[in-house]
Each structure stands twice: as structure tokens, then as C-alpha cells.
Amino acid sequence: MSTTLSSSEAGAAPMTPRAAATLIVLCGAIFLEGIDVAMLNIALPAIRADLNLTTTTLSGVVSAYVLGYAGFMLLGGRAADIFGKRRVFLSALAVFIAFSGLGGLATEGWMLLLARFVTGAASAFMTPAGLALVATNFPEGPQRNRAVTIYASTASAGFSLGLVLGGLLAAIDWRWVFFAPVILALLIFVAAIRLIADRQTKTTGERFDIPGAVTLTAAMLLAVHGVTRLEHPDQNLAWTLGIFGVSAALWLAFFFLIERLSAAPLVRFSIFRSGSLVRSNLGALLFAGSFFGFQFIATLYLQELLGWTPIETSIAMLVIGIDAVVAPILTPRLVDRFGNDRVIFAGFVLAAISYALLLGIELDWTYAAIFPSMLLLGLAFSIAYSPLTIAATDGIHEDEQGLAGGLVNTAFQFGAALGLSGASAIGAYVLGEATSAEARLVSLQTALIVPVAAAVAGALITAMGIRRCRDLPRDQVMPS
């Protein structure tokens, strides 16, 4: 890291020691988010065994985080502008520390759900504030570009390392999956107080769209809760349909009432005139949904059916982290040659093949049979993740770039919750009251249909964008 930070690139002046230290602290925060998610996913079977959680509650431990993240992402960026980036960053980091610690002390499922939801909400405030601090602490030009590139790539490295650390810590005690981020966050907090400066004055007199944020979060929570209830479709069906109905009403209220009347809306409806943004957001939702659903299924399969240890599971999934190495080298070249849509389409196809290869999993499979799927999924991430983000901001006016970025990140997080809940609900429905290894295998095989279907749907939506770009003149493809 030190060599990278001090190097000069494209005429950029070398960073001062203080600037380098500031960047390390800010990168530490996004790294913290990456390892936090990855470590928890590996520890899920150990958590279930200790607290005797149902499959629905177990999936909720993961989806609670991403729902909190998605629900408050847009509000978090707005808060940083209004109240000051440094203040929001430090406050969110303090909340993260407190509730991650609560997760480590949990003795009931509801405590974990609460801890993860609030931790996700804290990350939703911390992440945009951290990125904004990178922009304001480094001068515009090559040095800022270098800092932003390093910052963005740190999250992938955190996720990859989190897969290994999650296995190691879960092998000791799953509670360390929560306590370890607390220790790292405390170190970052102390260093941030000393090093980070907010060089841009906070905005005064601006409105804060709290009703919009609350409505958006409630709509997503109810949608995911409705999906989880589908594991028992014959029980209280009217209540389940009512939940979906209220969720739909809240979505409509958010977009067509609250945001239209708000003096400072989280989302300006006109931005959805961009076909590229709409397709990219749908793609982000489906891509994240397929991956999180798959990872949940794969973790249960490897540990609960094949009897692998958390460390073995971590190593098995580590190849997915190949995107941290391959993406910066391969993806820009592919995008330059083929364009975002074609590269995204290839990523969805690779992901669909990866998931489909595991539809025939058996109780005696070895890692040699699983490895091709893990490798293909790593390549899919390498070539699809960044272009989805780029395409979401393509053709968007400069003053709406932040909104477009917030929307696609929200789509990633909401999709993760939906995909995870959908896979969990289908698996639980197929399993029913059975407990045998064979019945559990069948339930996981059936649940794999969710990531396969999501990846295929994402490929089809992306293909529509490719066809549109081919059939229409360029000035009609992008909104003016």
C-alpha cells in the first residue's frame, strides 16, 4: 500500500505522508465494510447451530444488513452534504462499532437482526461520506483520480480477505466475526479523529427528506418479508398478499407522491428517462440477487451437507475474489472494445452457467466438481460489476451523477436481500418438515433455481439494451 500511495502517476505529485495516512484511514472504512459482509456469510452455519435459528431467520441476518444499507444509502449521501462529511463519517462509524458489538453479544435471533439492520444503516451513511472525504481531501486531477481508484478497489480486497478471515474466526468462535470488525473500526475511528479534515463547508438551509427515506426502507422491508413468508404459502395467504400490497402502495407513494412534493427529494423522477440507467439498475438488482442467493446456498451445502469446516469453505470460495485482481486489468479493455452492455451480458451468461453447473450437486461431490462454478462466478464479477455501475451513470447530467450512483448501489443491496430471501423461502418450502440429508439436498438444488433465473433474466434485460443500441442512432439511445 505504501508504495502505491507514494508513487506518481500521469503527472500527479506524490502524496504527502499525511495525505497518504488519511487515504489509508478512509480505505480502512470501506475495507471494513467488505470484510464484514464476507466474514458473516461464512459463519452462518455456526451461528445457526449455536442459536438454533430457522433458515428464514438465518437469511434475515444477512438481508437485514443489506436492507438497512439500501434503505438509507440515498439519505446518507444527502446527510453528508448537509451536516458535514467528517461529522457524518465519524458518527456512522461510532454506530457501526456499537451495533457490531451487539451482534457479537447476541443470544437471540432478534438481537442479530436488529444489530445487522442498524449496522447496515450506519454503513449507508459512512460509505458515501467516506467517498466524499476522499474527493475533498485530494486535489482534483491525477492525484484525486489515483486516490479514488485505490479507495474503490479496497472494498473488493476486503471481501476477498473476509472470506478467509471469516473461516478462521468462525472456527474459533462465530462471535469474533462481529468483534473483529469492532477492533478494526475503533482503530479507524481514533485515527480518523486525528487525520481527517472536512475541507468543504457543510450546506446550510437545506431540507432533509426523512419521509422519503423511511417510506423507501419500509417498502423494501415489507417486500422482502413477503418473499420470506412464501415458504409457507398455504398459511395466512391473505396476510402475505396484504404485505405485498402495502409494500406496493409504499413504493407508489414514494415515487409518485412523497418525492414529487418534497422540496429536496431523494430521487428526482425525471432521471428514469434514461433507459441505460433503468436497465443497469434492474441488472444490478438481479446480479446481486443471484450472487447472494447462491452464496447462501453454497455455504449451507458445503458446511451442513458435505461437512466442511468454515476454513475449508472460505478457501473454496476464495477464487470468487479473483475479481479484485482481474477486474482492474481486464474489464477496462473489454469495455473499450465491446461497450458496457456487451460486457455486462457476458458477465450474466457466465454467472448463469456457473449456477446451472451446480443444479446437479450431490452429497459426494468433491471440490474438483465445484471449482469450475466458483471460477466462472469470479470471472462474471470481474467483467460485470464495474460496467453495471458505469452504465448506470452513462448519459446522466453532471448534477445527477451522485443520485445515479446512489440508485445503482441501492439496487445492488435491495437485490441482494430479495435474492437471498427468495432462495431461502423456496428451499424452506421444499424441505418442509423433513430433516434427512437427502431432503435437504433436494431443497438446496431447488433453491438454486433462484440465482439461475435471476442471472438469465439479467442477461435478457441487457440484451434488450444491446439491441436498442444497434437499432437506433446514438443520439436517440442516450437521453439529452
C-alpha positions as CSV (number, residue, x, y, z in Angstrom):
1,M,0.0,0.0,0.0
2,S,2.7,2.5,0.9
3,T,4.5,2.1,-2.4
4,T,1.3,2.6,-4.3
5,L,0.3,5.7,-2.3
6,S,3.6,7.4,-2.8
7,S,4.0,6.7,-6.5
8,S,3.5,9.3,-9.1
9,E,1.1,8.7,-12.0
10,A,0.3,10.7,-15.1
11,G,2.0,13.7,-13.7
12,A,0.4,13.6,-10.2
13,A,2.6,14.9,-7.4
14,P,3.5,12.3,-4.8
15,M,1.1,12.3,-1.8
16,T,2.4,13.8,1.4
17,P,2.8,11.4,4.4
18,R,-0.3,12.9,6.0
19,A,-2.4,12.6,2.8
20,A,-1.3,9.0,2.4
21,A,-2.3,8.3,6.0
22,T,-5.6,10.0,5.5
23,L,-6.3,7.8,2.5
24,I,-5.3,4.7,4.4
25,V,-7.8,5.5,7.1
26,L,-10.6,6.2,4.6
27,C,-9.7,3.0,2.7
28,G,-9.8,1.2,6.1
29,A,-13.5,2.1,6.4
30,I,-14.5,0.7,3.0
31,F,-12.3,-2.3,3.7
32,L,-14.2,-2.8,6.9
33,E,-17.5,-3.0,5.1
34,G,-16.1,-5.6,2.7
35,I,-14.7,-8.0,5.3
36,D,-17.8,-7.5,7.5
37,V,-20.2,-8.9,4.8
38,A,-17.9,-11.7,3.7
39,M,-17.0,-12.9,7.2
40,L,-20.6,-13.2,8.3
41,N,-21.6,-15.2,5.2
42,I,-19.0,-17.9,6.0
43,A,-20.1,-18.0,9.7
44,L,-23.8,-18.6,9.1
45,P,-23.9,-22.3,9.8
46,A,-22.0,-21.8,13.1
47,I,-24.4,-19.1,14.1
48,R,-27.4,-21.3,13.3
49,A,-26.0,-24.2,15.2
50,D,-25.3,-22.1,18.3
51,L,-28.6,-20.1,18.4
52,N,-30.8,-22.7,16.8
53,L,-32.1,-20.3,14.1
54,T,-34.5,-21.3,11.3
55,T,-33.4,-20.9,7.7
56,T,-35.6,-17.8,7.4
57,T,-34.1,-16.1,10.4
58,L,-30.6,-17.1,9.2
59,S,-31.1,-15.5,5.8
60,G,-32.6,-12.5,7.6
61,V,-29.3,-11.9,9.4
62,V,-27.8,-11.2,6.0
63,S,-30.7,-9.4,4.4
64,A,-31.2,-7.1,7.4
65,Y,-27.8,-5.6,6.8
66,V,-28.3,-5.0,3.1
67,L,-31.8,-3.6,3.6
68,G,-30.5,-1.1,6.1
69,Y,-27.8,-0.3,3.7
70,A,-30.1,0.1,0.7
71,G,-32.8,1.9,2.6
72,F,-30.6,4.7,3.8
73,M,-27.9,4.9,1.1
74,L,-29.5,7.9,-0.7
75,L,-30.2,9.6,2.6
76,G,-26.6,9.0,3.8
77,G,-25.1,10.9,0.9
78,R,-27.5,13.8,1.5
79,A,-26.7,13.9,5.2
80,A,-23.0,14.2,4.5
81,D,-23.6,17.3,2.4
82,I,-26.0,18.9,4.9
83,F,-24.3,18.1,8.3
84,G,-20.7,17.8,7.2
85,K,-18.8,14.8,5.7
86,R,-16.4,14.3,8.7
87,R,-19.2,14.5,11.3
88,V,-21.4,12.0,9.4
89,F,-18.5,9.7,8.8
90,L,-17.4,9.6,12.5
91,S,-21.0,9.4,13.8
92,A,-21.8,6.5,11.5
93,L,-18.6,4.7,12.4
94,A,-19.4,5.0,16.1
95,V,-22.9,3.5,15.5
96,F,-21.2,0.7,13.5
97,I,-18.9,-0.1,16.4
98,A,-21.8,-0.2,18.9
99,F,-24.1,-2.4,17.0
100,S,-21.5,-4.8,15.6
101,G,-20.5,-5.3,19.2
102,L,-24.2,-6.0,20.0
103,G,-24.2,-8.7,17.3
104,G,-21.3,-10.4,18.9
105,L,-23.2,-10.5,22.2
106,A,-26.5,-11.7,20.7
107,T,-28.2,-14.6,22.4
108,E,-31.4,-14.5,20.3
109,G,-32.2,-14.2,16.7
110,W,-33.9,-10.8,17.0
111,M,-30.8,-9.3,18.6
112,L,-28.8,-10.3,15.5
113,L,-31.5,-9.0,13.2
114,L,-31.5,-5.6,15.0
115,A,-27.7,-5.4,15.1
116,R,-27.3,-6.1,11.4
117,F,-30.0,-3.7,10.3
118,V,-28.6,-0.8,12.2
119,T,-25.0,-1.7,11.2
120,G,-26.2,-1.7,7.5
121,A,-27.8,1.7,8.0
122,A,-24.6,3.0,9.6
123,S,-22.7,1.8,6.6
124,A,-25.1,3.6,4.3
125,F,-24.1,6.9,6.0
126,M,-20.4,6.0,6.4
127,T,-19.7,4.9,2.8
128,P,-20.9,8.0,0.8
129,A,-19.4,10.3,3.4
130,G,-16.1,8.4,3.1
131,L,-16.0,8.7,-0.7
132,A,-16.9,12.4,-0.4
133,L,-14.0,12.9,2.0
134,V,-11.6,11.2,-0.5
135,A,-12.8,13.8,-3.1
136,T,-12.4,16.8,-0.8
137,N,-9.1,15.8,0.8
138,F,-7.2,15.4,-2.5
139,P,-6.8,18.0,-5.3
140,E,-8.8,17.5,-8.4
141,G,-6.8,15.8,-11.2
142,P,-4.4,12.8,-11.3
143,Q,-3.9,12.7,-7.5
144,R,-7.6,12.6,-6.7
145,N,-8.2,10.0,-9.5
146,R,-5.5,7.9,-8.1
147,A,-7.0,8.1,-4.6
148,V,-10.5,7.3,-5.8
149,T,-9.2,4.3,-7.7
150,I,-7.3,2.9,-4.6
151,Y,-10.4,3.6,-2.5
152,A,-12.8,1.8,-4.8
153,S,-10.5,-1.3,-5.2
154,T,-10.1,-1.7,-1.4
155,A,-13.7,-3.0,-1.0
156,S,-13.0,-6.0,-3.3
157,A,-9.8,-6.8,-1.4
158,G,-11.8,-6.6,1.9
159,F,-14.4,-9.0,0.6
160,S,-11.8,-11.5,-0.6
161,L,-9.8,-11.3,2.7
162,G,-13.1,-11.5,4.6
163,L,-13.8,-14.9,3.1
164,V,-10.6,-16.3,4.7
165,L,-10.9,-14.4,7.9
166,G,-14.5,-15.5,8.3
167,G,-13.5,-19.1,8.2
168,L,-10.6,-18.6,10.6
169,L,-12.7,-16.7,13.1
170,A,-15.8,-18.9,12.8
171,A,-13.5,-21.9,13.6
172,I,-12.6,-20.2,16.9
173,D,-16.0,-18.7,17.8
174,W,-18.5,-17.1,15.4
175,R,-18.8,-14.1,17.8
176,W,-15.4,-13.0,16.7
177,V,-16.9,-12.3,13.2
178,F,-18.6,-9.4,15.0
179,F,-15.9,-8.5,17.5
180,A,-13.0,-8.3,14.9
181,P,-14.7,-5.5,12.9
182,V,-15.2,-3.6,16.2
183,I,-11.5,-3.7,16.9
184,L,-10.6,-2.5,13.4
185,A,-13.3,0.1,13.5
186,L,-12.1,1.5,16.8
187,L,-8.6,1.9,15.3
188,I,-10.0,3.7,12.3
189,F,-12.1,5.9,14.5
190,V,-9.2,7.1,16.6
191,A,-7.0,7.7,13.5
192,A,-9.9,9.5,11.7
193,I,-10.3,12.0,14.5
194,R,-6.7,12.9,14.2
195,L,-6.2,12.8,10.5
196,I,-9.4,13.6,8.6
197,A,-10.4,17.1,7.8
198,D,-13.6,18.2,6.1
199,R,-12.3,20.8,3.7
200,Q,-15.7,21.7,2.4
201,T,-18.2,23.6,4.5
202,K,-21.5,21.9,5.2
203,T,-24.6,23.1,3.4
204,T,-27.0,25.2,5.4
205,G,-30.7,25.8,4.9
206,E,-31.2,22.5,3.0
207,R,-34.1,20.2,3.5
208,F,-33.8,16.6,4.6
209,D,-36.2,14.1,3.1
210,I,-36.7,11.8,6.1
211,P,-40.3,10.8,5.0
212,G,-38.8,9.6,1.7
213,A,-36.1,7.5,3.3
214,V,-38.5,6.0,5.9
215,T,-41.0,5.1,3.2
216,L,-38.4,3.6,0.9
217,T,-36.9,1.5,3.7
218,A,-40.4,0.3,4.8
219,A,-41.3,-0.7,1.2
220,M,-38.2,-2.8,0.8
221,L,-38.5,-4.4,4.3
222,L,-42.1,-5.4,3.6
223,A,-41.3,-6.7,0.1
224,V,-38.5,-9.0,1.5
225,H,-40.7,-10.1,4.4
226,G,-43.4,-11.0,2.0
227,V,-41.0,-13.1,0.0
228,T,-39.8,-15.0,3.1
229,R,-43.5,-15.8,4.0
230,L,-43.8,-17.7,0.7
231,E,-42.0,-20.6,2.3
232,H,-45.5,-21.4,3.8
233,P,-47.8,-20.2,1.0
234,D,-50.8,-22.1,2.4
235,Q,-50.6,-20.4,5.8
236,N,-52.3,-16.9,6.1
237,L,-52.1,-16.3,2.4
238,A,-54.3,-13.2,2.7
239,W,-51.9,-11.8,5.2
240,T,-48.9,-12.4,2.8
241,L,-50.8,-10.8,-0.1
242,G,-51.6,-7.9,2.2
243,I,-47.9,-7.4,3.0
244,F,-47.1,-7.3,-0.7
245,G,-50.0,-4.9,-1.2
246,V,-48.8,-2.5,1.5
247,S,-45.2,-2.7,0.0
248,A,-46.5,-1.8,-3.4
249,A,-48.5,1.1,-2.0
250,L,-45.4,2.4,-0.3
251,W,-43.4,2.2,-3.5
252,L,-46.1,4.1,-5.3
253,A,-46.3,6.7,-2.5
254,F,-42.5,7.1,-2.5
255,F,-42.1,7.7,-6.2
256,F,-45.4,9.4,-7.2
257,L,-46.3,11.4,-4.0
258,I,-43.5,12.0,-1.5
259,E,-40.7,12.6,-4.0
260,R,-42.8,14.8,-6.2
261,L,-43.9,17.0,-3.3
262,S,-40.7,17.1,-1.4
263,A,-38.6,20.3,-1.5
264,A,-35.4,18.2,-1.5
265,P,-36.4,14.8,-2.9
266,L,-34.0,11.8,-2.6
267,V,-34.9,10.8,-6.1
268,R,-35.9,13.1,-9.0
269,F,-38.3,11.1,-11.1
270,S,-37.0,12.6,-14.4
271,I,-33.8,10.6,-14.0
272,F,-35.7,7.4,-15.0
273,R,-36.0,8.7,-18.6
274,S,-32.6,7.2,-19.1
275,G,-33.0,3.7,-20.5
276,S,-29.4,2.8,-19.7
277,L,-30.0,3.7,-16.0
278,V,-33.2,1.7,-15.7
279,R,-31.6,-1.4,-17.4
280,S,-28.5,-1.0,-15.2
281,N,-30.5,-0.8,-12.0
282,L,-32.5,-3.9,-12.9
283,G,-29.3,-5.6,-13.9
284,A,-27.6,-4.6,-10.6
285,L,-30.7,-5.9,-8.6
286,L,-30.6,-9.3,-10.5
287,F,-26.8,-9.7,-10.4
288,A,-26.6,-9.1,-6.6
289,G,-29.7,-11.2,-6.0
290,S,-28.3,-14.2,-7.9
291,F,-25.0,-14.0,-6.1
292,F,-26.2,-13.6,-2.6
293,G,-28.8,-16.3,-3.1
294,F,-26.1,-18.6,-4.4
295,Q,-23.6,-17.8,-1.7
296,F,-26.2,-18.6,1.0
297,I,-27.0,-22.0,-0.6
298,A,-23.3,-22.8,-1.2
299,T,-22.3,-22.1,2.4
300,L,-25.1,-24.4,3.7
301,Y,-24.3,-27.1,1.2
302,L,-20.5,-27.1,1.9
303,Q,-20.7,-27.0,5.7
304,E,-24.0,-28.7,6.6
305,L,-24.2,-31.4,4.0
306,L,-20.6,-32.0,3.0
307,G,-19.3,-31.4,6.5
308,W,-16.6,-28.9,5.5
309,T,-15.1,-26.6,8.1
310,P,-15.5,-22.8,7.9
311,I,-11.9,-22.6,6.9
312,E,-12.3,-25.1,4.1
313,T,-15.4,-23.2,2.9
314,S,-13.5,-19.9,2.9
315,I,-10.7,-21.3,0.8
316,A,-13.2,-22.9,-1.6
317,M,-14.9,-19.5,-2.2
318,L,-11.7,-17.5,-2.3
319,V,-11.5,-18.0,-6.0
320,I,-14.5,-15.8,-6.4
321,G,-12.3,-12.9,-5.2
322,I,-10.4,-13.2,-8.4
323,D,-12.3,-10.1,-9.5
324,A,-10.0,-7.9,-7.2
325,V,-7.1,-8.9,-9.4
326,V,-8.6,-9.4,-12.8
327,A,-11.2,-6.5,-12.9
328,P,-8.7,-3.6,-13.0
329,I,-6.7,-5.3,-15.8
330,L,-9.3,-7.0,-18.0
331,T,-12.5,-5.1,-17.6
332,P,-11.5,-1.7,-18.9
333,R,-10.0,-3.3,-22.1
334,L,-13.2,-5.3,-22.7
335,V,-15.4,-2.2,-22.2
336,D,-13.3,-0.1,-24.5
337,R,-13.6,-2.7,-27.3
338,F,-17.1,-4.1,-26.9
339,G,-19.0,-1.5,-24.8
340,N,-20.7,-1.8,-21.4
341,D,-23.8,-3.7,-22.4
342,R,-22.0,-6.5,-24.2
343,V,-19.5,-6.9,-21.3
344,I,-22.4,-7.0,-18.8
345,F,-24.2,-9.5,-20.9
346,A,-21.2,-11.8,-21.0
347,G,-21.0,-11.5,-17.2
348,F,-24.6,-12.6,-16.8
349,V,-24.1,-15.5,-19.1
350,L,-21.0,-16.7,-17.1
351,A,-22.9,-16.3,-13.9
352,A,-25.9,-18.3,-15.2
353,I,-23.6,-21.1,-16.4
354,S,-21.8,-21.1,-13.0
355,Y,-25.1,-21.5,-11.1
356,A,-26.5,-24.0,-13.6
357,L,-23.5,-26.3,-13.2
358,L,-24.4,-26.8,-9.6
359,L,-28.0,-27.8,-10.1
360,G,-26.9,-31.4,-10.0
361,I,-25.0,-31.2,-6.7
362,E,-24.8,-34.5,-4.8
363,L,-23.7,-35.5,-1.3
364,D,-20.4,-36.9,-2.5
365,W,-19.2,-34.1,-4.7
366,T,-15.5,-33.0,-4.3
367,Y,-14.0,-29.6,-4.7
368,A,-12.9,-30.5,-8.2
369,A,-16.6,-30.6,-9.2
370,I,-17.4,-27.3,-7.6
371,F,-14.3,-25.3,-8.7
372,P,-15.4,-24.5,-12.2
373,S,-18.5,-22.8,-10.9
374,M,-16.5,-20.7,-8.4
375,L,-14.0,-19.7,-11.1
376,L,-16.7,-18.7,-13.6
377,L,-18.5,-16.7,-10.9
378,G,-15.3,-14.9,-10.1
379,L,-14.9,-14.0,-13.8
380,A,-18.5,-12.9,-14.0
381,F,-17.9,-10.5,-11.2
382,S,-14.8,-9.3,-12.8
383,I,-16.4,-8.2,-16.0
384,A,-19.9,-7.2,-15.0
385,Y,-19.8,-5.4,-11.6
386,S,-18.0,-2.2,-12.7
387,P,-19.7,-1.8,-16.1
388,L,-23.1,-2.0,-14.4
389,T,-22.1,1.0,-12.3
390,I,-20.7,2.8,-15.2
391,A,-23.7,2.2,-17.4
392,A,-26.0,3.5,-14.7
393,T,-24.4,6.9,-14.9
394,D,-23.9,6.9,-18.7
395,G,-25.6,9.9,-20.3
396,I,-26.8,11.3,-16.9
397,H,-26.4,15.1,-16.4
398,E,-23.4,16.1,-14.2
399,D,-25.6,17.4,-11.3
400,E,-27.4,14.0,-11.1
401,Q,-24.3,11.7,-11.2
402,G,-24.4,11.3,-7.4
403,L,-28.1,10.3,-7.5
404,A,-27.5,7.8,-10.3
405,G,-24.6,6.3,-8.3
406,G,-26.8,6.1,-5.2
407,L,-29.6,4.4,-7.1
408,V,-27.4,1.7,-8.6
409,N,-25.9,1.0,-5.2
410,T,-29.4,0.8,-3.7
411,A,-30.4,-1.7,-6.4
412,F,-27.4,-3.9,-5.6
413,Q,-28.3,-4.0,-1.9
414,F,-32.0,-4.5,-2.4
415,G,-31.4,-7.2,-5.0
416,A,-29.1,-9.0,-2.5
417,A,-31.9,-9.1,0.1
418,L,-34.5,-10.2,-2.4
419,G,-32.3,-12.9,-3.9
420,L,-31.3,-14.2,-0.6
421,S,-34.8,-14.3,0.8
422,G,-36.2,-15.9,-2.4
423,A,-33.7,-18.7,-2.3
424,S,-34.3,-19.2,1.4
425,A,-38.0,-19.3,1.1
426,I,-38.0,-21.8,-1.8
427,G,-35.5,-24.0,0.0
428,A,-37.6,-24.0,3.2
429,Y,-40.8,-24.6,1.3
430,V,-39.4,-27.7,-0.5
431,L,-37.8,-29.0,2.7
432,G,-40.9,-28.7,4.8
433,E,-40.6,-30.8,8.0
434,A,-38.0,-33.2,6.6
435,T,-34.6,-33.4,8.2
436,S,-32.7,-36.0,6.2
437,A,-29.6,-35.1,4.3
438,E,-31.3,-36.2,1.0
439,A,-34.3,-33.9,1.6
440,R,-32.0,-31.0,2.5
441,L,-30.0,-31.6,-0.7
442,V,-33.2,-31.5,-2.8
443,S,-34.2,-28.3,-1.1
444,L,-30.9,-26.6,-1.9
445,Q,-31.0,-27.9,-5.5
446,T,-34.4,-26.4,-5.9
447,A,-33.4,-23.1,-4.3
448,L,-30.6,-22.8,-6.9
449,I,-33.2,-22.1,-9.5
450,V,-33.5,-18.6,-8.0
451,P,-29.9,-17.5,-8.9
452,V,-30.1,-19.3,-12.3
453,A,-33.4,-17.5,-13.1
454,A,-32.1,-14.1,-11.9
455,A,-28.9,-14.4,-14.0
456,V,-30.9,-15.4,-17.1
457,A,-33.3,-12.5,-16.6
458,G,-30.4,-10.1,-16.2
459,A,-28.9,-11.4,-19.5
460,L,-32.2,-10.9,-21.3
461,I,-32.6,-7.3,-20.0
462,T,-29.1,-6.5,-21.0
463,A,-29.6,-8.0,-24.4
464,M,-32.5,-5.5,-24.9
465,G,-30.0,-2.7,-24.4
466,I,-27.6,-4.2,-26.9
467,R,-30.4,-4.4,-29.5
468,R,-31.5,-0.9,-28.8
469,C,-28.0,0.5,-29.2
470,R,-27.7,-1.4,-32.5
471,D,-31.0,-0.4,-34.0
472,L,-31.1,3.3,-33.0
473,P,-28.8,6.2,-33.8
474,R,-26.6,7.1,-30.9
475,D,-28.2,10.4,-30.2
476,Q,-31.5,8.6,-29.7
477,V,-30.1,6.0,-27.3
478,M,-29.0,8.4,-24.6
479,P,-31.2,11.0,-23.1
480,S,-30.2,14.5,-23.7
